[in-house]
Amino acid sequence: PDHYAKRMKRSPQLLKSYLPLDVNGVISTLHGKVVMGEGKSKSIYYVDGQQKREFGSFDNFLDCGFTMNDVRHVSNEVINTLQSADAKKCATKASV
């Protein structure tokens, strides 16, 4: 039979068709987290309320105390809904 698990292997996008994405609900859980969108974009953002703040450089991302294990992958719809704000700046480890 056409079991659910077999369909998921053929079409992993299947879950997106069940419910519309509650973008604001997702955003409300992301405050203080770091996120990355789908696809080729390598931009990582710090979520500050309804705003996204770029780090400017990977060194600054690390200086803020984050690692790639902290990054949550979210849909581009979520990234595009967040308003852009000033870059997130952190003190370098050398100046602490």
Backbone hydrogen bonds, N-H to C=O, Kabsch-Sander energy under -0.5 kcal/mol:
donor,donor_aa,acceptor,acceptor_aa,energy
3,H,1,P,-1.7
7,R,3,H,-2.0
8,M,4,Y,-2.2
9,K,5,A,-1.4
10,R,6,K,-1.4
11,S,7,R,-2.5
14,L,11,S,-1.8
15,L,12,P,-0.7
16,K,13,Q,-1.1
17,S,13,Q,-0.6
17,S,14,L,-1.5
18,Y,15,L,-1.5
19,L,15,L,-0.7
23,V,21,L,-1.5
26,V,22,D,-2.3
27,I,23,V,-2.8
28,S,24,N,-2.0
29,T,25,G,-0.6
29,T,26,V,-1.4
30,L,27,I,-1.7
32,G,47,V,-3.1
33,K,30,L,-2.5
34,V,70,D,-0.6
35,V,45,Y,-2.5
36,M,72,R,-2.1
37,G,43,S,-0.5
41,S,38,E,-0.6
45,Y,35,V,-2.7
46,Y,53,R,-2.9
47,V,33,K,-2.8
47,V,45,Y,-0.5
48,D,46,Y,-0.6
48,D,51,Q,-2.7
49,G,47,V,-0.5
50,Q,48,D,-0.5
51,Q,48,D,-1.6
52,K,83,Q,-2.9
53,R,46,Y,-2.3
55,F,44,I,-0.7
61,F,57,S,-1.8
62,L,58,F,-2.3
63,D,59,D,-2.6
64,C,60,N,-1.5
65,G,62,L,-2.1
66,F,61,F,-1.5
70,D,67,T,-1.8
71,V,68,M,-0.8
72,R,34,V,-2.6
74,V,36,M,-2.5
74,V,72,R,-0.5
78,V,75,S,-0.6
79,I,75,S,-1.8
80,N,76,N,-3.0
81,T,77,E,-1.2
82,L,78,V,-1.5
83,Q,50,Q,-2.3
85,A,52,K,-1.9
88,K,54,E,-3.0
89,K,87,A,-0.5
95,S,92,T,-1.0
96,V,92,T,-0.5
96,V,93,K,-0.8
